[in-house]
Amino acid sequence: MIELRSFGQRALVTREAARRAVSTLLADQAVLSSIDLDFSGVEAVSPSFVDELLSKLFPAGEHLERVVRFVSPPRRLPNQILAIGRGRKLRIVESPTGDWVVSRVATTDKPRV
């Protein structure tokens, strides 16, 4: 589990902070099928931080089988984050414990003949 508080910020609000987090996260292991991000101690997360984070963890055009769990996020799952997920073709749900769980939406696209 990656503790995002260890980046020394109580508010994760910039795209640059998201790029640093992903860079650290993927430094040792290029492909992880399950990632837990611990937001304990983080007081705020912005939509731009989440958008950048998801753009790096779920790159467009790549069909990685991956689940990312936001453990102890600083607030309930807001509609802005849900919209980011829809725009990136990701499924984001709030678990009964309040965690946000992100996965790629399964596509049923068939090659056109």
DSSP file (Angstrom, degrees, kcal/mol; ACC not computed):
  #  RESIDUE AA STRUCTURE BP1 BP2  ACC     N-H-->O    O-->H-N    N-H-->O    O-->H-N    TCO  KAPPA ALPHA  PHI   PSI    X-CA   Y-CA   Z-CA
    1    1 A M              0   0    0      0, 0.0     2,-0.6     0, 0.0    36,-0.2   0.000 360.0 360.0 360.0 134.3    0.0    0.0    0.0
    2    2 A I  E     -a   37   0A   0     34,-2.6    36,-3.3     3,-0.0     2,-0.9  -0.835 360.0-145.8 -96.4 121.2    1.3    3.4   -1.0
    3    3 A E  E >   -a   38   0A   0     -2,-0.6     3,-1.3    34,-0.2    36,-0.2  -0.772   9.3-167.7 -88.6 108.7    0.9    6.1    1.7
    4    4 A L  G >  S+     0   0    0     34,-2.4     3,-1.6    -2,-0.9     5,-0.4   0.737  82.7  69.9 -71.0 -21.4    0.3    9.3   -0.1
    5    5 A R  G >  S+     0   0    0     33,-0.6     3,-2.1    35,-0.3    -1,-0.3   0.773  82.8  74.9 -63.2 -24.5    0.8   11.3    3.1
    6    6 A S  G <  S+     0   0    0     -3,-1.3    -1,-0.3     1,-0.3    -2,-0.2   0.634  77.5  74.7 -66.2 -11.9    4.4   10.4    2.8
    7    7 A F  G <  S-     0   0    0     -3,-1.6    -1,-0.3     2,-0.2    -2,-0.2   0.481 112.8-116.7 -78.3  -0.7    4.8   12.9    0.0
    8    8 A G  S <  S+     0   0    0     -3,-2.1     2,-0.4     1,-0.2    -2,-0.1   0.632  77.2 112.8  81.5  14.2    4.6   15.6    2.7
    9    9 A Q        -     0   0    0     -5,-0.4    -1,-0.2    -4,-0.2    -2,-0.2  -0.962  49.5-164.7-123.7 137.8    1.4   17.2    1.6
   10   10 A R  S    S+     0   0    0     -2,-0.4    33,-3.0     1,-0.2    34,-1.5   0.680  87.8  48.7 -87.0 -19.5   -1.9   17.3    3.4
   11   11 A A  E     -e   44   0B   0     32,-0.2     2,-0.8    31,-0.2    34,-0.2  -0.982  66.8-163.6-123.8 122.3   -3.6   18.5    0.2
   12   12 A L  E     +e   45   0B   0     32,-2.9    34,-2.2    -2,-0.5    37,-0.2  -0.864  37.8 136.6-104.2  99.9   -3.0   16.8   -3.1
   13   13 A V        +     0   0    0     -2,-0.8     2,-0.3    32,-0.2    36,-0.2   0.530  39.8  79.1-126.8  -9.9   -4.2   19.3   -5.6
   14   14 A T     >  -     0   0    0     -3,-0.2     4,-1.4     1,-0.1     5,-0.1  -0.731  68.6-131.9-109.6 155.8   -1.8   19.5   -8.6
   15   15 A R  H  > S+     0   0    0     -2,-0.3     4,-2.4     1,-0.2     5,-0.2   0.857 110.6  59.0 -64.9 -35.5   -1.1   17.4  -11.6
   16   16 A E  H  > S+     0   0    0      1,-0.2     4,-2.3     2,-0.2    -1,-0.2   0.898 102.4  52.3 -61.9 -40.8    2.6   17.6  -10.8
   17   17 A A  H  > S+     0   0    0      1,-0.2     4,-2.1     2,-0.2    -1,-0.2   0.886 109.5  50.2 -62.6 -37.8    1.9   16.0   -7.4
   18   18 A A  H  X S+     0   0    0     -4,-1.4     4,-2.5     2,-0.2    -2,-0.2   0.905 109.0  50.9 -66.6 -41.3    0.0   13.2   -9.2
   19   19 A R  H  X S+     0   0    0     -4,-2.4     4,-2.5     1,-0.2    -2,-0.2   0.901 110.6  49.4 -63.9 -39.7    2.9   12.6  -11.6
   20   20 A R  H  X S+     0   0    0     -4,-2.3     4,-2.3     2,-0.2     5,-0.2   0.920 111.0  50.0 -63.5 -42.8    5.4   12.4   -8.7
   21   21 A A  H  X S+     0   0    0     -4,-2.1     4,-2.5     1,-0.2    -2,-0.2   0.931 113.5  44.4 -62.3 -46.2    3.2    9.9   -7.0
   22   22 A V  H  X S+     0   0    0     -4,-2.5     4,-2.8     2,-0.2    -1,-0.2   0.898 111.0  54.4 -66.6 -40.1    2.8    7.7  -10.0
   23   23 A S  H  X S+     0   0    0     -4,-2.5     4,-0.6    -5,-0.2    -1,-0.2   0.922 113.2  42.4 -58.8 -45.2    6.5    8.0  -10.8
   24   24 A T  H >< S+     0   0    0     -4,-2.3     3,-0.6     1,-0.2     4,-0.4   0.906 114.6  51.9 -66.1 -42.6    7.4    6.7   -7.3
   25   25 A L  H 3< S+     0   0    0     -4,-2.5     4,-0.4     1,-0.2     3,-0.4   0.907 117.5  35.4 -62.5 -44.7    4.7    4.1   -7.4
   26   26 A L  H 3< S+     0   0    0     -4,-2.8    -1,-0.2     1,-0.2    -2,-0.2   0.375  88.3 100.1 -95.1   5.1    5.7    2.5  -10.7
   27   27 A A  S << S+     0   0    0     -3,-0.6    -1,-0.2    -4,-0.6     3,-0.2   0.886  95.9  26.5 -58.7 -41.5    9.5    3.0  -10.2
   28   28 A D  S    S+     0   0    0     -4,-0.4     2,-0.5    -3,-0.4    -1,-0.2   0.791 128.9  37.2 -93.9 -30.4   10.1   -0.6   -9.2
   29   29 A Q        -     0   0    0     -4,-0.4    -1,-0.3     1,-0.1     3,-0.1  -0.942  60.0-167.0-130.8 111.0    7.2   -2.4  -10.8
   30   30 A A  S    S+     0   0    0     -2,-0.5     2,-0.5     1,-0.2    -1,-0.1   0.855  80.2  34.7 -67.0 -36.5    6.1   -1.3  -14.3
   31   31 A V        +     0   0    0     33,-0.0     2,-0.4    -5,-0.0    -1,-0.2  -0.953  64.2 172.0-128.3 116.0    2.9   -3.3  -14.3
   32   32 A L        -     0   0    0     -2,-0.5     3,-0.1    -3,-0.1    35,-0.1  -0.976  20.0-159.8-118.8 133.1    0.8   -3.8  -11.2
   33   33 A S  S    S+     0   0    0     -2,-0.4    34,-2.2     1,-0.2     2,-0.4   0.745  83.5  31.0 -84.1 -22.0   -2.7   -5.4  -11.4
   34   34 A S  E     - b   0  67A   0     32,-0.2     2,-0.4     2,-0.0    -1,-0.2  -0.990  66.9-177.5-139.3 128.7   -3.8   -4.0   -8.1
   35   35 A I  E     - b   0  68A   0     32,-2.7    34,-3.1    -2,-0.4     2,-0.5  -0.990   8.9-162.2-129.6 127.3   -2.8   -0.8   -6.5
   36   36 A D  E     - b   0  69A   0     -2,-0.4   -34,-2.6    32,-0.2     2,-0.6  -0.947   5.7-166.5-108.7 123.5   -3.9    0.5   -3.0
   37   37 A L  E     -ab   2  70A   0     32,-3.2    34,-2.9    -2,-0.5     2,-0.7  -0.947  11.2-148.4-111.3 116.3   -3.3    4.2   -2.4
   38   38 A D  E     -ab   3  71A   0    -36,-3.3   -34,-2.4    -2,-0.6   -33,-0.6  -0.757  16.9-179.7 -90.6 115.8   -3.7    5.2    1.3
   39   39 A F    >   +     0   0    0     32,-3.4     3,-2.5    -2,-0.7    33,-0.1   0.222  30.8 140.8 -97.4  12.4   -5.0    8.7    1.7
   40   40 A S  T 3  S+     0   0    0      1,-0.3   -35,-0.3    31,-0.2     3,-0.1  -0.346  75.1  17.3 -56.1 130.8   -5.0    8.6    5.5
   41   41 A G  T 3  S+     0   0    0      1,-0.3     2,-0.5    31,-0.1    -1,-0.3   0.312  95.4 119.3  87.1  -9.6   -3.8   12.0    6.7
   42   42 A V    <   -     0   0    0     -3,-2.5    -1,-0.3    30,-0.3   -31,-0.2  -0.803  43.4-170.3 -89.1 126.2   -4.5   13.7    3.4
   43   43 A E        +     0   0    0    -33,-3.0     2,-0.3    -2,-0.5   -32,-0.2   0.713  64.1  20.7 -91.9 -21.9   -7.1   16.4    3.9
   44   44 A A  E     -e   11   0B   0    -34,-1.5   -32,-2.9     2,-0.0     2,-0.4  -0.999  51.5-173.1-151.3 145.4   -8.0   17.3    0.3
   45   45 A V  E     -e   12   0B   0     -2,-0.3   -32,-0.2   -34,-0.2   -34,-0.0  -0.996  19.8-144.6-136.6 130.7   -7.7   15.9   -3.1
   46   46 A S     >  -     0   0    0    -34,-2.2     4,-2.1    -2,-0.4     5,-0.2  -0.610  22.5-119.2 -95.7 156.6   -8.6   17.9   -6.3
   47   47 A P  H  > S+     0   0    0      0, 0.0     4,-2.9     0, 0.0     5,-0.2   0.863 115.5  56.3 -57.8 -35.6  -10.2   16.6   -9.4
   48   48 A S  H  > S+     0   0    0      2,-0.2     4,-2.3     1,-0.2     5,-0.2   0.887 106.2  50.0 -67.0 -36.7   -7.1   17.6  -11.4
   49   49 A F  H  > S+     0   0    0    -37,-0.2     4,-2.5   -36,-0.2    -1,-0.2   0.950 114.3  44.3 -61.8 -49.1   -4.9   15.4   -9.1
   50   50 A V  H  X S+     0   0    0     -4,-2.1     4,-2.8     1,-0.2     5,-0.2   0.905 112.4  52.5 -64.4 -42.1   -7.2   12.4   -9.6
   51   51 A D  H  X S+     0   0    0     -4,-2.9     4,-2.1     1,-0.2    -1,-0.2   0.934 112.9  43.8 -59.8 -47.2   -7.5   13.0  -13.4
   52   52 A E  H  X S+     0   0    0     -4,-2.3     4,-1.5     2,-0.2    -1,-0.2   0.916 113.2  52.0 -65.4 -42.5   -3.7   13.1  -13.8
   53   53 A L  H  X S+     0   0    0     -4,-2.5     4,-2.1     1,-0.2     3,-0.3   0.933 112.7  44.4 -58.4 -48.0   -3.3   10.1  -11.5
   54   54 A L  H  X S+     0   0    0     -4,-2.8     4,-2.4     1,-0.2    -1,-0.2   0.840 107.4  59.2 -69.2 -32.6   -5.8    8.0  -13.5
   55   55 A S  H  < S+     0   0    0     -4,-2.1     5,-0.3    -5,-0.2    -1,-0.2   0.840 112.5  40.3 -65.1 -30.3   -4.4    9.1  -16.8
   56   56 A K  H  < S+     0   0    0     -4,-1.5    -2,-0.2    -3,-0.3    -1,-0.2   0.823 118.4  44.8 -85.5 -34.0   -1.0    7.6  -15.8
   57   57 A L  H  < S+     0   0    0     -4,-2.1    -2,-0.2     1,-0.3    -3,-0.2   0.756 125.8  32.0 -82.2 -24.4   -2.4    4.5  -14.2
   58   58 A F  S  < S-     0   0    0     -4,-2.4    -1,-0.3    -5,-0.2    -2,-0.1  -0.631  86.9-161.8-128.8  72.0   -4.9    3.8  -17.0
   59   59 A P    >   -     0   0    0      0, 0.0     3,-1.7     0, 0.0     5,-0.2  -0.254  27.8-104.1 -60.6 139.4   -3.2    5.1  -20.1
   60   60 A A  T 3  S+     0   0    0     -5,-0.3     3,-0.1     1,-0.2    28,-0.0  -0.349 106.2  22.2 -60.1 139.7   -5.5    5.7  -23.1
   61   61 A G  T 3  S+     0   0    0      1,-0.2     2,-0.4    -3,-0.1    -1,-0.2   0.247 101.9 101.3  86.0 -14.6   -5.1    2.9  -25.7
   62   62 A E    <   -     0   0    0     -3,-1.7     2,-0.4     2,-0.0    -1,-0.2  -0.862  59.9-153.6-103.5 139.3   -3.7    0.4  -23.3
   63   63 A H        +     0   0    0     -2,-0.4     2,-0.2    -3,-0.1    -3,-0.1  -0.438  26.9 169.9-110.2  58.2   -6.0   -2.3  -21.9
   64   64 A L        -     0   0    0     -2,-0.4     2,-1.1    -5,-0.2    40,-0.2  -0.482  36.3-132.0 -69.3 134.3   -4.3   -3.0  -18.6
   65   65 A E        +     0   0    0     -2,-0.2     2,-0.4    38,-0.1    -1,-0.1  -0.785  54.3 145.9 -84.2 102.0   -6.3   -5.2  -16.3
   66   66 A R        -     0   0    0     -2,-1.1    38,-0.7     2,-0.0     2,-0.4  -0.995  38.7-160.9-145.4 144.4   -5.8   -3.1  -13.2
   67   67 A V  E     -bC  34 103A   0    -34,-2.2   -32,-2.7    -2,-0.4     2,-0.5  -0.998  10.4-166.3-124.9 130.7   -7.8   -2.1  -10.1
   68   68 A V  E     -bC  35 102A   0     34,-2.5    34,-3.2    -2,-0.4     2,-0.5  -0.973   4.2-161.7-118.5 128.0   -6.8    1.0   -8.1
   69   69 A R  E     -bC  36 101A   0    -34,-3.1   -32,-3.2    -2,-0.5     2,-0.9  -0.941  10.7-151.7-114.4 124.4   -8.3    1.5   -4.6
   70   70 A F  E     -bC  37 100A   0     30,-3.2    30,-1.8    -2,-0.5     2,-0.4  -0.830  22.7-156.7 -90.5 102.9   -8.3    4.9   -2.9
   71   71 A V  E     -b   38   0A   0    -34,-2.9   -32,-3.4    -2,-0.9   -31,-0.2  -0.687  67.6  -5.2 -87.5 131.5   -8.2    3.9    0.8
   72   72 A S  S    S-     0   0    0     -2,-0.4   -30,-0.3   -34,-0.2    -1,-0.2   0.919  82.5-165.9  54.1  52.4   -9.5    6.4    3.3
   73   73 A P        -     0   0    0      0, 0.0    -1,-0.1     0, 0.0     4,-0.0  -0.302  30.4-111.9 -64.6 156.6  -10.1    9.2    0.8
   74   74 A P  S    S+     0   0    0      0, 0.0     2,-0.3     0, 0.0    -2,-0.0   0.598  90.7   8.1 -71.1  -9.4  -10.7   12.6    2.4
   75   75 A R  S    S-     0   0    0     23,-0.1   -31,-0.0     3,-0.0   -32,-0.0  -0.963  92.1 -70.1-157.1 173.1  -14.3   12.8    1.4
   76   76 A R  S    S-     0   0    0     -2,-0.3    24,-0.1     1,-0.1    23,-0.0  -0.244  70.3 -79.7 -63.2 160.1  -17.2   10.9   -0.1
   77   77 A L        -     0   0    0     22,-0.1    -1,-0.1     4,-0.0     2,-0.1  -0.505  55.5-148.5 -67.5 111.4  -17.0   10.1   -3.8
   78   78 A P    >>  -     0   0    0      0, 0.0     4,-1.7     0, 0.0     3,-0.6  -0.438  21.1-116.2 -84.6 158.9  -18.0   13.4   -5.6
   79   79 A N  H 3> S+     0   0    0      1,-0.2     4,-2.5     2,-0.2     5,-0.2   0.813 112.8  63.7 -60.2 -32.1  -19.7   13.7   -8.9
   80   80 A Q  H 3> S+     0   0    0      1,-0.2     4,-1.8     2,-0.2    -1,-0.2   0.905 104.6  45.8 -60.4 -41.1  -16.7   15.4  -10.4
   81   81 A I  H <> S+     0   0    0     -3,-0.6     4,-2.2     2,-0.2    -1,-0.2   0.886 110.4  53.2 -70.3 -38.8  -14.6   12.3   -9.9
   82   82 A L  H  X S+     0   0    0     -4,-1.7     4,-2.4     1,-0.2    -2,-0.2   0.903 108.2  51.4 -60.6 -40.8  -17.3   10.1  -11.3
   83   83 A A  H  X S+     0   0    0     -4,-2.5     4,-2.5     2,-0.2    -2,-0.2   0.884 107.1  53.0 -64.6 -39.0  -17.3   12.3  -14.4
   84   84 A I  H  X S+     0   0    0     -4,-1.8     4,-1.5     2,-0.2    -1,-0.2   0.931 109.5  49.7 -60.3 -45.1  -13.6   12.0  -14.8
   85   85 A G  H  <>S+     0   0    0     -4,-2.2     5,-3.5     1,-0.2     3,-0.3   0.927 110.1  49.1 -60.1 -46.6  -14.0    8.2  -14.7
   86   86 A R  H ><5S+     0   0    0     -4,-2.4     3,-1.4     1,-0.2    -1,-0.2   0.915 109.3  53.2 -60.3 -42.2  -16.7    8.2  -17.3
   87   87 A G  H 3<5S+     0   0    0     -4,-2.5    -1,-0.2     1,-0.3    -2,-0.2   0.799 113.7  42.5 -63.4 -28.6  -14.6   10.4  -19.5
   88   88 A R  T 3<5S-     0   0    0     -4,-1.5    -1,-0.3    -3,-0.3    -2,-0.2   0.277 116.5-113.0 -99.0   9.0  -11.7    7.9  -19.2
   89   89 A K  T < 5S+     0   0    0     -3,-1.4    16,-2.2     1,-0.2     2,-0.3   0.901  72.1 138.5  58.1  43.6  -14.0    4.9  -19.6
   90   90 A L  E   < -D  104   0A   0     -5,-3.5     2,-0.6    14,-0.2    14,-0.2  -0.860  52.9-131.2-115.6 152.1  -13.3    3.9  -16.1
   91   91 A R  E     -D  103   0A   0     12,-3.8    12,-2.2    -2,-0.3     2,-0.5  -0.913  25.6-176.6-102.3 124.4  -15.7    2.5  -13.5
   92   92 A I  E     +D  102   0A   0     -2,-0.6     2,-0.3    10,-0.2    10,-0.2  -0.986   7.4 168.9-124.8 124.3  -15.4    4.3  -10.1
   93   93 A V  E     -D  101   0A   0      8,-2.1     8,-3.0    -2,-0.5     2,-0.6  -0.929  32.9-124.7-130.9 156.2  -17.5    3.1   -7.2
   94   94 A E  E     -D  100   0A   0     -2,-0.3     6,-0.2     6,-0.2     5,-0.1  -0.898  29.3-139.4-101.0 124.7  -17.5    3.8   -3.5
   95   95 A S    >   -     0   0    0      4,-3.2     3,-2.1    -2,-0.6    -1,-0.0  -0.279  29.1-100.8 -76.1 166.8  -17.3    0.7   -1.3
   96   96 A P  T 3  S+     0   0    0      0, 0.0    -1,-0.1     0, 0.0    -2,-0.0   0.765 125.5  55.0 -58.5 -24.5  -19.3    0.2    1.9
   97   97 A T  T 3  S-     0   0    0      2,-0.1   -25,-0.1     1,-0.0    -2,-0.0   0.479 123.2-105.4 -88.3  -1.7  -16.2    1.2    3.8
   98   98 A G  S <  S+     0   0    0     -3,-2.1   -23,-0.1     1,-0.3     2,-0.1   0.365  75.1 136.8  96.2  -5.3  -15.9    4.5    1.9
   99   99 A D        -     0   0    0    -27,-0.1    -4,-3.2    -5,-0.1     2,-0.5  -0.409  53.3-127.5 -70.7 152.5  -12.9    3.5   -0.3
  100  100 A W  E     -CD  70  94A   0    -30,-1.8   -30,-3.2    -6,-0.2     2,-0.5  -0.896  21.8-160.6 -99.8 131.0  -13.1    4.5   -4.0
  101  101 A V  E     -CD  69  93A   0     -8,-3.0    -8,-2.1    -2,-0.5     2,-0.4  -0.959   6.3-168.4-118.0 123.9  -12.5    1.5   -6.3
  102  102 A V  E     +CD  68  92A   0    -34,-3.2   -34,-2.5    -2,-0.5     2,-0.3  -0.923  15.0 155.8-116.8 133.1  -11.4    2.2   -9.9
  103  103 A S  E     -CD  67  91A   0    -12,-2.2   -12,-3.8    -2,-0.4     2,-0.3  -0.964  45.9 -90.9-147.2 163.4  -11.3   -0.3  -12.8
  104  104 A R  E     - D   0  90A   0    -38,-0.7     2,-0.3    -2,-0.3   -14,-0.2  -0.568  42.8-115.6 -77.7 138.1  -11.4   -0.2  -16.5
  105  105 A V        -     0   0    0    -16,-2.2     2,-0.2    -2,-0.3    -1,-0.1  -0.573  32.7-116.1 -71.8 130.5  -14.9   -0.5  -18.1
  106  106 A A        -     0   0    0     -2,-0.3     2,-0.3     1,-0.0    -1,-0.1  -0.501  30.7-143.3 -68.1 132.0  -15.1   -3.7  -20.1
  107  107 A T        -     0   0    0     -2,-0.2    -1,-0.0     1,-0.1    -3,-0.0  -0.748  18.0-165.0 -99.1 146.9  -15.7   -2.9  -23.7
  108  108 A T        +     0   0    0     -2,-0.3     2,-0.2     2,-0.1    -1,-0.1   0.097  40.1 143.3-111.8  19.4  -17.9   -4.9  -26.0
  109  109 A D        -     0   0    0      1,-0.0    -2,-0.1     3,-0.0     3,-0.0  -0.407  32.4-163.2 -62.5 129.4  -16.5   -3.4  -29.1
  110  110 A K        -     0   0    0     -2,-0.2    -2,-0.1     1,-0.0    -1,-0.0  -0.898  30.4 -95.5-112.4 145.1  -16.2   -5.9  -31.9
  111  111 A P        -     0   0    0      0, 0.0     2,-0.3     0, 0.0    -1,-0.0  -0.318  42.6-118.8 -58.6 138.5  -14.1   -5.3  -35.0
  112  112 A R              0   0    0      1,-0.1    -3,-0.0    -3,-0.0     0, 0.0  -0.607 360.0 360.0 -81.6 139.3  -16.1   -4.0  -37.8
  113  113 A V              0   0    0     -2,-0.3    -1,-0.1     0, 0.0     0, 0.0   0.406 360.0 360.0 -98.3 360.0  -16.3   -6.1  -40.9
